[in-house]
């Protein structure tokens, strides 16, 4: 799978999210997801929300997925430090 195929699948699961998906081999992926839906959720719950957007693709076409899941506030903090 190509990252450009995964990005809209994740975007569809959130409202006004920032989603960036990268891959060197189209099997192992890194995803940055910034969404208000992550407010008040622990990292595991955030990852589960992202995985739910991808369904059966995880473990099949998507062999591995590294997720950075941030709230808009956390994203602003990170980007203002850069």
HTML snippet that shows the backbone in 3Dmol.js (N, CA, C, O; Angstrom):
<script src="https://3Dmol.org/build/3Dmol-min.js"></script>
<div id="view" style="width:600px;height:400px;position:relative"></div>
<script>
const pdb = `
ATOM      1  N   UNK A   1       0.836  -1.189   0.000  1.00  0.00           N
ATOM      2  CA  UNK A   1       0.000   0.000   0.000  1.00  0.00           C
ATOM      3  C   UNK A   1       0.871   1.238   0.000  1.00  0.00           C
ATOM      4  O   UNK A   1       1.975   1.252   0.543  1.00  0.00           O
ATOM      5  N   UNK A   2       0.358   2.244  -0.606  1.00  0.00           N
ATOM      6  CA  UNK A   2       1.052   3.519  -0.671  1.00  0.00           C
ATOM      7  C   UNK A   2       0.523   4.434   0.435  1.00  0.00           C
ATOM      8  O   UNK A   2      -0.668   4.388   0.743  1.00  0.00           O
ATOM      9  N   UNK A   3       1.382   5.266   1.041  1.00  0.00           N
ATOM     10  CA  UNK A   3       0.909   6.186   2.074  1.00  0.00           C
ATOM     11  C   UNK A   3      -0.267   7.052   1.626  1.00  0.00           C
ATOM     12  O   UNK A   3      -1.118   7.414   2.438  1.00  0.00           O
ATOM     13  N   UNK A   4      -0.315   7.384   0.334  1.00  0.00           N
ATOM     14  CA  UNK A   4      -1.412   8.215  -0.164  1.00  0.00           C
ATOM     15  C   UNK A   4      -2.757   7.484  -0.128  1.00  0.00           C
ATOM     16  O   UNK A   4      -3.806   8.124  -0.205  1.00  0.00           O
ATOM     17  N   UNK A   5      -2.738   6.161  -0.013  1.00  0.00           N
ATOM     18  CA  UNK A   5      -3.971   5.380   0.134  1.00  0.00           C
ATOM     19  C   UNK A   5      -4.413   5.306   1.592  1.00  0.00           C
ATOM     20  O   UNK A   5      -5.606   5.208   1.879  1.00  0.00           O
ATOM     21  N   UNK A   6      -3.461   5.352   2.502  1.00  0.00           N
ATOM     22  CA  UNK A   6      -3.753   5.230   3.928  1.00  0.00           C
ATOM     23  C   UNK A   6      -4.231   6.547   4.514  1.00  0.00           C
ATOM     24  O   UNK A   6      -5.128   6.566   5.358  1.00  0.00           O
ATOM     25  N   UNK A   7      -3.637   7.646   4.070  1.00  0.00           N
ATOM     26  CA  UNK A   7      -3.977   8.964   4.611  1.00  0.00           C
ATOM     27  C   UNK A   7      -5.479   9.229   4.596  1.00  0.00           C
ATOM     28  O   UNK A   7      -6.020   9.589   5.641  1.00  0.00           O
ATOM     29  N   UNK A   8      -6.192   9.073   3.468  1.00  0.00           N
ATOM     30  CA  UNK A   8      -7.630   9.379   3.479  1.00  0.00           C
ATOM     31  C   UNK A   8      -8.450   8.432   4.357  1.00  0.00           C
ATOM     32  O   UNK A   8      -9.507   8.816   4.857  1.00  0.00           O
ATOM     33  N   UNK A   9      -7.976   7.210   4.547  1.00  0.00           N
ATOM     34  CA  UNK A   9      -8.689   6.279   5.428  1.00  0.00           C
ATOM     35  C   UNK A   9      -8.666   6.785   6.869  1.00  0.00           C
ATOM     36  O   UNK A   9      -9.670   6.720   7.578  1.00  0.00           O
ATOM     37  N   UNK A  10      -7.512   7.288   7.289  1.00  0.00           N
ATOM     38  CA  UNK A  10      -7.397   7.833   8.648  1.00  0.00           C
ATOM     39  C   UNK A  10      -8.182   9.139   8.745  1.00  0.00           C
ATOM     40  O   UNK A  10      -8.906   9.357   9.717  1.00  0.00           O
ATOM     41  N   UNK A  11      -8.043  10.000   7.750  1.00  0.00           N
ATOM     42  CA  UNK A  11      -8.757  11.285   7.759  1.00  0.00           C
ATOM     43  C   UNK A  11     -10.266  11.085   7.890  1.00  0.00           C
ATOM     44  O   UNK A  11     -10.939  11.875   8.551  1.00  0.00           O
ATOM     45  N   UNK A  12     -10.794  10.050   7.273  1.00  0.00           N
ATOM     46  CA  UNK A  12     -12.239   9.797   7.305  1.00  0.00           C
ATOM     47  C   UNK A  12     -12.740   9.484   8.706  1.00  0.00           C
ATOM     48  O   UNK A  12     -13.929   9.636   8.984  1.00  0.00           O
ATOM     49  N   UNK A  13     -11.861   9.054   9.584  1.00  0.00           N
ATOM     50  CA  UNK A  13     -12.266   8.689  10.939  1.00  0.00           C
ATOM     51  C   UNK A  13     -12.245   9.831  11.939  1.00  0.00           C
ATOM     52  O   UNK A  13     -12.621   9.650  13.097  1.00  0.00           O
ATOM     53  N   UNK A  14     -11.809  11.004  11.503  1.00  0.00           N
ATOM     54  CA  UNK A  14     -11.671  12.141  12.402  1.00  0.00           C
ATOM     55  C   UNK A  14     -12.240  13.400  11.761  1.00  0.00           C
ATOM     56  O   UNK A  14     -12.422  13.475  10.546  1.00  0.00           O
ATOM     57  N   UNK A  15     -12.514  14.377  12.602  1.00  0.00           N
ATOM     58  CA  UNK A  15     -12.995  15.672  12.122  1.00  0.00           C
ATOM     59  C   UNK A  15     -11.826  16.640  12.061  1.00  0.00           C
ATOM     60  O   UNK A  15     -11.184  16.899  13.079  1.00  0.00           O
ATOM     61  N   UNK A  16     -11.545  17.174  10.892  1.00  0.00           N
ATOM     62  CA  UNK A  16     -10.491  18.192  10.718  1.00  0.00           C
ATOM     63  C   UNK A  16      -9.138  17.767  11.271  1.00  0.00           C
ATOM     64  O   UNK A  16      -8.462  18.559  11.927  1.00  0.00           O
ATOM     65  N   UNK A  17      -8.742  16.540  11.017  1.00  0.00           N
ATOM     66  CA  UNK A  17      -7.455  16.045  11.508  1.00  0.00           C
ATOM     67  C   UNK A  17      -6.333  16.412  10.543  1.00  0.00           C
ATOM     68  O   UNK A  17      -6.545  16.581   9.342  1.00  0.00           O
ATOM     69  N   UNK A  18      -5.139  16.529  11.106  1.00  0.00           N
ATOM     70  CA  UNK A  18      -3.928  16.608  10.308  1.00  0.00           C
ATOM     71  C   UNK A  18      -3.391  15.182  10.263  1.00  0.00           C
ATOM     72  O   UNK A  18      -3.157  14.575  11.308  1.00  0.00           O
ATOM     73  N   UNK A  19      -3.196  14.650   9.077  1.00  0.00           N
ATOM     74  CA  UNK A  19      -2.704  13.279   8.930  1.00  0.00           C
ATOM     75  C   UNK A  19      -1.554  13.274   7.936  1.00  0.00           C
ATOM     76  O   UNK A  19      -1.680  13.763   6.813  1.00  0.00           O
ATOM     77  N   UNK A  20      -0.428  12.712   8.371  1.00  0.00           N
ATOM     78  CA  UNK A  20       0.724  12.537   7.488  1.00  0.00           C
ATOM     79  C   UNK A  20       1.208  11.105   7.644  1.00  0.00           C
ATOM     80  O   UNK A  20       1.497  10.655   8.753  1.00  0.00           O
ATOM     81  N   UNK A  21       1.295  10.396   6.530  1.00  0.00           N
ATOM     82  CA  UNK A  21       1.740   9.007   6.553  1.00  0.00           C
ATOM     83  C   UNK A  21       2.967   8.882   5.660  1.00  0.00           C
ATOM     84  O   UNK A  21       2.971   9.354   4.523  1.00  0.00           O
ATOM     85  N   UNK A  22       4.009   8.241   6.186  1.00  0.00           N
ATOM     86  CA  UNK A  22       5.258   8.034   5.454  1.00  0.00           C
ATOM     87  C   UNK A  22       5.604   6.555   5.433  1.00  0.00           C
ATOM     88  O   UNK A  22       5.213   5.802   6.325  1.00  0.00           O
ATOM     89  N   UNK A  23       6.344   6.143   4.403  1.00  0.00           N
ATOM     90  CA  UNK A  23       6.827   4.772   4.316  1.00  0.00           C
ATOM     91  C   UNK A  23       8.010   4.706   3.375  1.00  0.00           C
ATOM     92  O   UNK A  23       8.035   5.381   2.347  1.00  0.00           O
ATOM     93  N   UNK A  24       8.994   3.888   3.729  1.00  0.00           N
ATOM     94  CA  UNK A  24      10.130   3.648   2.847  1.00  0.00           C
ATOM     95  C   UNK A  24       9.908   2.441   1.947  1.00  0.00           C
ATOM     96  O   UNK A  24      10.507   2.334   0.877  1.00  0.00           O
ATOM     97  N   UNK A  25       9.028   1.519   2.394  1.00  0.00           N
ATOM     98  CA  UNK A  25       8.863   0.264   1.659  1.00  0.00           C
ATOM     99  C   UNK A  25       7.406  -0.111   1.359  1.00  0.00           C
ATOM    100  O   UNK A  25       7.144  -1.200   0.849  1.00  0.00           O
ATOM    101  N   UNK A  26       6.466   0.773   1.668  1.00  0.00           N
ATOM    102  CA  UNK A  26       5.030   0.533   1.461  1.00  0.00           C
ATOM    103  C   UNK A  26       4.502  -0.701   2.195  1.00  0.00           C
ATOM    104  O   UNK A  26       3.508  -1.301   1.787  1.00  0.00           O
ATOM    105  N   UNK A  27       5.180  -1.067   3.277  1.00  0.00           N
ATOM    106  CA  UNK A  27       4.736  -2.138   4.169  1.00  0.00           C
ATOM    107  C   UNK A  27       4.801  -1.679   5.619  1.00  0.00           C
ATOM    108  O   UNK A  27       3.921  -1.988   6.422  1.00  0.00           O
ATOM    109  N   UNK A  28       5.855  -0.938   5.942  1.00  0.00           N
ATOM    110  CA  UNK A  28       6.058  -0.376   7.273  1.00  0.00           C
ATOM    111  C   UNK A  28       5.792   1.126   7.182  1.00  0.00           C
ATOM    112  O   UNK A  28       6.357   1.815   6.332  1.00  0.00           O
ATOM    113  N   UNK A  29       4.925   1.627   8.068  1.00  0.00           N
ATOM    114  CA  UNK A  29       4.462   3.006   7.954  1.00  0.00           C
ATOM    115  C   UNK A  29       4.645   3.770   9.256  1.00  0.00           C
ATOM    116  O   UNK A  29       4.664   3.193  10.344  1.00  0.00           O
ATOM    117  N   UNK A  30       4.778   5.080   9.114  1.00  0.00           N
ATOM    118  CA  UNK A  30       4.767   6.014  10.240  1.00  0.00           C
ATOM    119  C   UNK A  30       3.623   6.981   9.996  1.00  0.00           C
ATOM    120  O   UNK A  30       3.494   7.536   8.905  1.00  0.00           O
ATOM    121  N   UNK A  31       2.794   7.181  11.008  1.00  0.00           N
ATOM    122  CA  UNK A  31       1.662   8.098  10.857  1.00  0.00           C
ATOM    123  C   UNK A  31       1.697   9.148  11.958  1.00  0.00           C
ATOM    124  O   UNK A  31       1.893   8.838  13.133  1.00  0.00           O
ATOM    125  N   UNK A  32       1.504  10.387  11.550  1.00  0.00           N
ATOM    126  CA  UNK A  32       1.276  11.490  12.475  1.00  0.00           C
ATOM    127  C   UNK A  32      -0.195  11.851  12.333  1.00  0.00           C
ATOM    128  O   UNK A  32      -0.669  12.155  11.238  1.00  0.00           O
ATOM    129  N   UNK A  33      -0.910  11.815  13.450  1.00  0.00           N
ATOM    130  CA  UNK A  33      -2.328  12.167  13.435  1.00  0.00           C
ATOM    131  C   UNK A  33      -2.558  13.193  14.541  1.00  0.00           C
ATOM    132  O   UNK A  33      -2.278  12.934  15.711  1.00  0.00           O
ATOM    133  N   UNK A  34      -3.070  14.353  14.156  1.00  0.00           N
ATOM    134  CA  UNK A  34      -3.402  15.414  15.104  1.00  0.00           C
ATOM    135  C   UNK A  34      -4.910  15.591  15.040  1.00  0.00           C
ATOM    136  O   UNK A  34      -5.455  15.985  14.009  1.00  0.00           O
ATOM    137  N   UNK A  35      -5.589  15.293  16.163  1.00  0.00           N
ATOM    138  CA  UNK A  35      -7.051  15.334  16.159  1.00  0.00           C
ATOM    139  C   UNK A  35      -7.598  15.701  17.534  1.00  0.00           C
ATOM    140  O   UNK A  35      -7.072  15.281  18.565  1.00  0.00           O
ATOM    141  N   UNK A  36      -8.654  16.482  17.524  1.00  0.00           N
ATOM    142  CA  UNK A  36      -9.312  16.878  18.774  1.00  0.00           C
ATOM    143  C   UNK A  36      -9.904  15.672  19.489  1.00  0.00           C
ATOM    144  O   UNK A  36     -10.064  15.696  20.710  1.00  0.00           O
ATOM    145  N   UNK A  37     -10.230  14.625  18.754  1.00  0.00           N
ATOM    146  CA  UNK A  37     -10.810  13.418  19.362  1.00  0.00           C
ATOM    147  C   UNK A  37      -9.869  12.748  20.355  1.00  0.00           C
ATOM    148  O   UNK A  37     -10.308  11.904  21.137  1.00  0.00           O
ATOM    149  N   UNK A  38      -8.592  13.100  20.345  1.00  0.00           N
ATOM    150  CA  UNK A  38      -7.627  12.520  21.274  1.00  0.00           C
ATOM    151  C   UNK A  38      -7.649  13.184  22.653  1.00  0.00           C
ATOM    152  O   UNK A  38      -7.039  12.672  23.592  1.00  0.00           O
ATOM    153  N   UNK A  39      -8.337  14.304  22.785  1.00  0.00           N
ATOM    154  CA  UNK A  39      -8.389  15.017  24.075  1.00  0.00           C
ATOM    155  C   UNK A  39      -8.847  14.070  25.181  1.00  0.00           C
ATOM    156  O   UNK A  39      -9.866  13.392  25.052  1.00  0.00           O
ATOM    157  N   UNK A  40      -8.075  14.033  26.274  1.00  0.00           N
ATOM    158  CA  UNK A  40      -8.439  13.245  27.445  1.00  0.00           C
ATOM    159  C   UNK A  40      -8.217  11.750  27.306  1.00  0.00           C
ATOM    160  O   UNK A  40      -8.576  10.989  28.205  1.00  0.00           O
ATOM    161  N   UNK A  41      -7.632  11.313  26.195  1.00  0.00           N
ATOM    162  CA  UNK A  41      -7.405   9.882  25.972  1.00  0.00           C
ATOM    163  C   UNK A  41      -5.934   9.542  26.163  1.00  0.00           C
ATOM    164  O   UNK A  41      -5.044  10.327  25.835  1.00  0.00           O
ATOM    165  N   UNK A  42      -5.706   8.352  26.702  1.00  0.00           N
ATOM    166  CA  UNK A  42      -4.342   7.852  26.872  1.00  0.00           C
ATOM    167  C   UNK A  42      -3.798   7.377  25.526  1.00  0.00           C
ATOM    168  O   UNK A  42      -4.564   7.170  24.585  1.00  0.00           O
ATOM    169  N   UNK A  43      -2.479   7.204  25.432  1.00  0.00           N
ATOM    170  CA  UNK A  43      -1.892   6.792  24.153  1.00  0.00           C
ATOM    171  C   UNK A  43      -2.521   5.525  23.548  1.00  0.00           C
ATOM    172  O   UNK A  43      -2.753   5.483  22.339  1.00  0.00           O
ATOM    173  N   UNK A  44      -2.795   4.517  24.343  1.00  0.00           N
ATOM    174  CA  UNK A  44      -3.369   3.285  23.807  1.00  0.00           C
ATOM    175  C   UNK A  44      -4.733   3.547  23.161  1.00  0.00           C
ATOM    176  O   UNK A  44      -5.013   3.036  22.077  1.00  0.00           O
ATOM    177  N   UNK A  45      -5.567   4.327  23.810  1.00  0.00           N
ATOM    178  CA  UNK A  45      -6.889   4.648  23.257  1.00  0.00           C
ATOM    179  C   UNK A  45      -6.761   5.459  21.971  1.00  0.00           C
ATOM    180  O   UNK A  45      -7.553   5.288  21.044  1.00  0.00           O
ATOM    181  N   UNK A  46      -5.781   6.326  21.915  1.00  0.00           N
ATOM    182  CA  UNK A  46      -5.541   7.122  20.705  1.00  0.00           C
ATOM    183  C   UNK A  46      -5.152   6.203  19.541  1.00  0.00           C
ATOM    184  O   UNK A  46      -5.660   6.340  18.428  1.00  0.00           O
ATOM    185  N   UNK A  47      -4.248   5.271  19.821  1.00  0.00           N
ATOM    186  CA  UNK A  47      -3.811   4.335  18.787  1.00  0.00           C
ATOM    187  C   UNK A  47      -4.969   3.465  18.322  1.00  0.00           C
ATOM    188  O   UNK A  47      -5.098   3.181  17.131  1.00  0.00           O
ATOM    189  N   UNK A  48      -5.810   3.042  19.255  1.00  0.00           N
ATOM    190  CA  UNK A  48      -6.966   2.228  18.883  1.00  0.00           C
ATOM    191  C   UNK A  48      -7.906   2.986  17.954  1.00  0.00           C
ATOM    192  O   UNK A  48      -8.482   2.393  17.041  1.00  0.00           O
ATOM    193  N   UNK A  49      -8.066   4.277  18.173  1.00  0.00           N
ATOM    194  CA  UNK A  49      -8.895   5.088  17.272  1.00  0.00           C
ATOM    195  C   UNK A  49      -8.317   5.101  15.864  1.00  0.00           C
ATOM    196  O   UNK A  49      -9.056   5.004  14.884  1.00  0.00           O
ATOM    197  N   UNK A  50      -7.004   5.219  15.762  1.00  0.00           N
ATOM    198  CA  UNK A  50      -6.363   5.220  14.444  1.00  0.00           C
ATOM    199  C   UNK A  50      -6.503   3.838  13.796  1.00  0.00           C
ATOM    200  O   UNK A  50      -6.860   3.735  12.623  1.00  0.00           O
ATOM    201  N   UNK A  51      -6.220   2.777  14.561  1.00  0.00           N
ATOM    202  CA  UNK A  51      -6.343   1.421  14.023  1.00  0.00           C
ATOM    203  C   UNK A  51      -7.763   1.135  13.546  1.00  0.00           C
ATOM    204  O   UNK A  51      -7.950   0.427  12.557  1.00  0.00           O
ATOM    205  N   UNK A  52      -8.757   1.672  14.230  1.00  0.00           N
ATOM    206  CA  UNK A  52     -10.146   1.409  13.840  1.00  0.00           C
ATOM    207  C   UNK A  52     -10.456   1.991  12.460  1.00  0.00           C
ATOM    208  O   UNK A  52     -11.364   1.510  11.781  1.00  0.00           O
ATOM    209  N   UNK A  53      -9.733   2.994  12.047  1.00  0.00           N
ATOM    210  CA  UNK A  53      -9.913   3.578  10.709  1.00  0.00           C
ATOM    211  C   UNK A  53      -9.393   2.649   9.619  1.00  0.00           C
ATOM    212  O   UNK A  53      -9.820   2.732   8.468  1.00  0.00           O
ATOM    213  N   UNK A  54      -8.475   1.769   9.985  1.00  0.00           N
ATOM    214  CA  UNK A  54      -7.775   0.952   8.993  1.00  0.00           C
ATOM    215  C   UNK A  54      -8.258  -0.494   8.941  1.00  0.00           C
ATOM    216  O   UNK A  54      -7.989  -1.205   7.972  1.00  0.00           O
ATOM    217  N   UNK A  55      -8.963  -0.925   9.971  1.00  0.00           N
ATOM    218  CA  UNK A  55      -9.558  -2.260   9.982  1.00  0.00           C
ATOM    219  C   UNK A  55      -8.576  -3.377   9.671  1.00  0.00           C
ATOM    220  O   UNK A  55      -7.479  -3.433  10.227  1.00  0.00           O
ATOM    221  N   UNK A  56      -8.986  -4.262   8.777  1.00  0.00           N
ATOM    222  CA  UNK A  56      -8.230  -5.473   8.458  1.00  0.00           C
ATOM    223  C   UNK A  56      -6.935  -5.207   7.690  1.00  0.00           C
ATOM    224  O   UNK A  56      -6.133  -6.121   7.499  1.00  0.00           O
ATOM    225  N   UNK A  57      -6.725  -3.981   7.255  1.00  0.00           N
ATOM    226  CA  UNK A  57      -5.471  -3.664   6.564  1.00  0.00           C
ATOM    227  C   UNK A  57      -4.278  -3.814   7.499  1.00  0.00           C
ATOM    228  O   UNK A  57      -3.183  -4.172   7.067  1.00  0.00           O
ATOM    229  N   UNK A  58      -4.501  -3.533   8.805  1.00  0.00           N
ATOM    230  CA  UNK A  58      -3.424  -3.647   9.791  1.00  0.00           C
ATOM    231  C   UNK A  58      -3.119  -5.131   9.986  1.00  0.00           C
ATOM    232  O   UNK A  58      -4.007  -5.931  10.285  1.00  0.00           O
ATOM    233  N   UNK A  59      -1.864  -5.474   9.812  1.00  0.00           N
ATOM    234  CA  UNK A  59      -1.441  -6.860   9.921  1.00  0.00           C
ATOM    235  C   UNK A  59      -1.446  -7.567   8.575  1.00  0.00           C
ATOM    236  O   UNK A  59      -0.927  -8.677   8.458  1.00  0.00           O
ATOM    237  N   UNK A  60      -2.014  -6.951   7.578  1.00  0.00           N
ATOM    238  CA  UNK A  60      -2.020  -7.506   6.223  1.00  0.00           C
ATOM    239  C   UNK A  60      -1.240  -6.572   5.307  1.00  0.00           C
ATOM    240  O   UNK A  60      -0.012  -6.649   5.260  1.00  0.00           O
ATOM    241  N   UNK A  61      -1.917  -5.697   4.583  1.00  0.00           N
ATOM    242  CA  UNK A  61      -1.225  -4.755   3.706  1.00  0.00           C
ATOM    243  C   UNK A  61      -0.340  -3.792   4.499  1.00  0.00           C
ATOM    244  O   UNK A  61       0.717  -3.370   4.030  1.00  0.00           O
ATOM    245  N   UNK A  62      -0.789  -3.457   5.703  1.00  0.00           N
ATOM    246  CA  UNK A  62      -0.005  -2.609   6.608  1.00  0.00           C
ATOM    247  C   UNK A  62       0.641  -3.538   7.628  1.00  0.00           C
ATOM    248  O   UNK A  62       0.024  -3.909   8.627  1.00  0.00           O
ATOM    249  N   UNK A  63       1.887  -3.906   7.364  1.00  0.00           N
ATOM    250  CA  UNK A  63       2.576  -4.856   8.235  1.00  0.00           C
ATOM    251  C   UNK A  63       2.886  -4.240   9.602  1.00  0.00           C
ATOM    252  O   UNK A  63       2.734  -4.892  10.635  1.00  0.00           O
ATOM    253  N   UNK A  64       3.317  -2.992   9.594  1.00  0.00           N
ATOM    254  CA  UNK A  64       3.656  -2.306  10.841  1.00  0.00           C
ATOM    255  C   UNK A  64       3.287  -0.833  10.712  1.00  0.00           C
ATOM    256  O   UNK A  64       3.442  -0.226   9.652  1.00  0.00           O
ATOM    257  N   UNK A  65       2.800  -0.277  11.809  1.00  0.00           N
ATOM    258  CA  UNK A  65       2.391   1.123  11.821  1.00  0.00           C
ATOM    259  C   UNK A  65       2.846   1.773  13.117  1.00  0.00           C
ATOM    260  O   UNK A  65       2.416   1.383  14.203  1.00  0.00           O
ATOM    261  N   UNK A  66       3.713   2.760  12.998  1.00  0.00           N
ATOM    262  CA  UNK A  66       4.149   3.558  14.131  1.00  0.00           C
ATOM    263  C   UNK A  66       3.294   4.819  14.140  1.00  0.00           C
ATOM    264  O   UNK A  66       3.214   5.529  13.138  1.00  0.00           O
ATOM    265  N   UNK A  67       2.655   5.096  15.280  1.00  0.00           N
ATOM    266  CA  UNK A  67       1.699   6.202  15.353  1.00  0.00           C
ATOM    267  C   UNK A  67       2.155   7.254  16.345  1.00  0.00           C
ATOM    268  O   UNK A  67       2.529   6.937  17.474  1.00  0.00           O
ATOM    269  N   UNK A  68       2.124   8.501  15.919  1.00  0.00           N
ATOM    270  CA  UNK A  68       2.238   9.641  16.813  1.00  0.00           C
ATOM    271  C   UNK A  68       0.866  10.301  16.787  1.00  0.00           C
ATOM    272  O   UNK A  68       0.460  10.867  15.772  1.00  0.00           O
ATOM    273  N   UNK A  69       0.160  10.226  17.904  1.00  0.00           N
ATOM    274  CA  UNK A  69      -1.216  10.738  17.987  1.00  0.00           C
ATOM    275  C   UNK A  69      -1.251  11.882  18.997  1.00  0.00           C
ATOM    276  O   UNK A  69      -1.039  11.682  20.193  1.00  0.00           O
ATOM    277  N   UNK A  70      -1.521  13.074  18.496  1.00  0.00           N
ATOM    278  CA  UNK A  70      -1.468  14.280  19.320  1.00  0.00           C
ATOM    279  C   UNK A  70      -2.777  15.056  19.248  1.00  0.00           C
ATOM    280  O   UNK A  70      -3.500  14.995  18.253  1.00  0.00           O
ATOM    281  N   UNK A  71      -3.067  15.782  20.318  1.00  0.00           N
ATOM    282  CA  UNK A  71      -4.169  16.739  20.283  1.00  0.00           C
ATOM    283  C   UNK A  71      -3.668  17.995  19.579  1.00  0.00           C
ATOM    284  O   UNK A  71      -2.458  18.179  19.447  1.00  0.00           O
ATOM    285  N   UNK A  72      -4.567  18.858  19.126  1.00  0.00           N
ATOM    286  CA  UNK A  72      -4.110  20.109  18.510  1.00  0.00           C
ATOM    287  C   UNK A  72      -3.212  20.931  19.440  1.00  0.00           C
ATOM    288  O   UNK A  72      -2.248  21.546  18.985  1.00  0.00           O
ATOM    289  N   UNK A  73      -3.522  20.944  20.726  1.00  0.00           N
ATOM    290  CA  UNK A  73      -2.698  21.681  21.686  1.00  0.00           C
ATOM    291  C   UNK A  73      -1.297  21.096  21.801  1.00  0.00           C
ATOM    292  O   UNK A  73      -0.315  21.837  21.844  1.00  0.00           O
ATOM    293  N   UNK A  74      -1.203  19.777  21.852  1.00  0.00           N
ATOM    294  CA  UNK A  74       0.107  19.122  21.915  1.00  0.00           C
ATOM    295  C   UNK A  74       0.902  19.387  20.640  1.00  0.00           C
ATOM    296  O   UNK A  74       2.116  19.581  20.691  1.00  0.00           O
ATOM    297  N   UNK A  75       0.225  19.395  19.512  1.00  0.00           N
ATOM    298  CA  UNK A  75       0.877  19.674  18.231  1.00  0.00           C
ATOM    299  C   UNK A  75       1.422  21.109  18.209  1.00  0.00           C
ATOM    300  O   UNK A  75       2.548  21.344  17.770  1.00  0.00           O
ATOM    301  N   UNK A  76       0.609  22.069  18.689  1.00  0.00           N
ATOM    302  CA  UNK A  76       1.065  23.466  18.741  1.00  0.00           C
ATOM    303  C   UNK A  76       2.305  23.591  19.612  1.00  0.00           C
ATOM    304  O   UNK A  76       3.248  24.300  19.259  1.00  0.00           O
ATOM    305  N   UNK A  77       2.305  22.899  20.758  1.00  0.00           N
ATOM    306  CA  UNK A  77       3.470  22.940  21.653  1.00  0.00           C
ATOM    307  C   UNK A  77       4.718  22.407  20.960  1.00  0.00           C
ATOM    308  O   UNK A  77       5.787  23.010  21.051  1.00  0.00           O
ATOM    309  N   UNK A  78       4.585  21.289  20.275  1.00  0.00           N
ATOM    310  CA  UNK A  78       5.728  20.684  19.582  1.00  0.00           C
ATOM    311  C   UNK A  78       6.239  21.554  18.450  1.00  0.00           C
ATOM    312  O   UNK A  78       7.449  21.710  18.282  1.00  0.00           O
ATOM    313  N   UNK A  79       5.341  22.114  17.684  1.00  0.00           N
ATOM    314  CA  UNK A  79       5.769  22.903  16.535  1.00  0.00           C
ATOM    315  C   UNK A  79       6.287  24.277  16.931  1.00  0.00           C
ATOM    316  O   UNK A  79       7.087  24.867  16.205  1.00  0.00           O
ATOM    317  N   UNK A  80       5.845  24.795  18.072  1.00  0.00           N
ATOM    318  CA  UNK A  80       6.347  26.101  18.516  1.00  0.00           C
ATOM    319  C   UNK A  80       7.749  25.980  19.097  1.00  0.00           C
ATOM    320  O   UNK A  80       8.483  26.966  19.154  1.00  0.00           O
ATOM    321  N   UNK A  81       8.132  24.767  19.534  1.00  0.00           N
ATOM    322  CA  UNK A  81       9.462  24.538  20.086  1.00  0.00           C
ATOM    323  C   UNK A  81      10.496  24.368  18.985  1.00  0.00           C
ATOM    324  O   UNK A  81      11.691  24.553  19.214  1.00  0.00           O
ATOM    325  N   UNK A  82      10.042  24.020  17.803  1.00  0.00           N
ATOM    326  CA  UNK A  82      10.976  23.725  16.703  1.00  0.00           C
ATOM    327  C   UNK A  82      11.620  24.978  16.151  1.00  0.00           C
ATOM    328  O   UNK A  82      12.428  24.900  15.225  1.00  0.00           O
TER     329      UNK A  82
END
`;
const viewer = $3Dmol.createViewer("view");
viewer.addModel(pdb, "pdb");
viewer.setStyle({}, {cartoon: {color: "spectrum"}});
viewer.zoomTo();
viewer.render();
</script>
